[in-house]
Amino acid sequence: MSSNAHVPVLLGPVLHGLDIKKDGIYVDGTFGRGGHSSAILKQLGEAGRLVAIDRDPEAIANADDVLTKDPRFELVRGEIEKLAACIEAKGLTGRVDGLLLDLGVSSPQLDQANRGFSFLRDGPLDMRMDPESGISAADWLEHTEEKELRRVLKQFGEEKQAGRIARAIVAAREAGPLTTTLQLADVVTSVVPAHTRKTHPATKTFQAIRIYINRELEQLEAALDQSLEILARGGRLCVISFHSLEDRIVKRFIRTHSREHEQYRGMPDVPEEFRPRLKRIGRPITATADEIAANARARSARLRVAERL
């Protein structure tokens, strides 16, 4: 287990961004190993409430007893694209004072070779956030066409060598299926020119396949849209992203909903349904040098905060 396994990223800025009320209702849409949830719960009074959601059964199973036995806390297994339905079932629609989304793969998921997320540890080529649903990365790679593979690598990994890598993967699987993480990493490494490598050559390939397999961007877009339904007026939205694809979606969402509808922009009397629904709070926040030194995962983290109007 890495030293980063239970370290919540940008914890101080998240708590400040959520502007926690003692008796407030909060949702941690990406529970992980509960670092953010634990800190939020500590700031709540007896009347406060925290609902946490995660689709990873291991995250649910490894939740700390201190959390799960707290009557103010509830942990739900589910996907963030079904956020509104989850909150509606609890009678909390329009009453949530703060929503946190900490995106991407967690440190424990990376550290466990059997999950298939890491190109540094050999394990089954799975990559599913929920191993009990969907298809594994190995199954997808076995059947996907070269053109589709190239598209995924380029779109979700922003991989400049997408064509070269896609051809190599298709050629490699003719000798037998790619079933382990190091098999895939070795294939990618063998065709990525040394002079183009700023990080491990398989970094963007693994990112792209993981995002595609788990529908991470679709999940994010759905959760953002539904945040407008579940948040109370004055409720805060805090989103931590770890790469440009996620961050662009969050930035665009906040910008779009922080403006009047285009046809009424600049007019003195705007009907309520066309008024801004969000207010951006501050500028994007990144980790300090001290936090990055203590937790390498924080290096690429970016927090954006908005308030429901």
ABEGO torsion letter per residue (X at the ends): XBAAAABBBGAAAAAAAAGBBAABBBBBABAEAGAAAAAAAAABBAABBBBBBBABAAAAAABBAAAAABAABBBBBBBAAAAAAAAAAAGABGABABBBBBBEBBAAAAABAAAGABAABBBBBAGBABAABEBBAAAAAAABBAAAAAAAAAAAAGBAAAAAAAAAAAAAAAAEBBABAAAAAAAAAAABBAAABABBAAAAAAAAAAAAAAGAAAAAAAAAAAAAAABBBGBBBBBBBABAAAAAAAAAAAAAAABBBAAABGBABBBAAABBABBBBEBBBBBBAAAAAABAAAAABBBBBBBBX
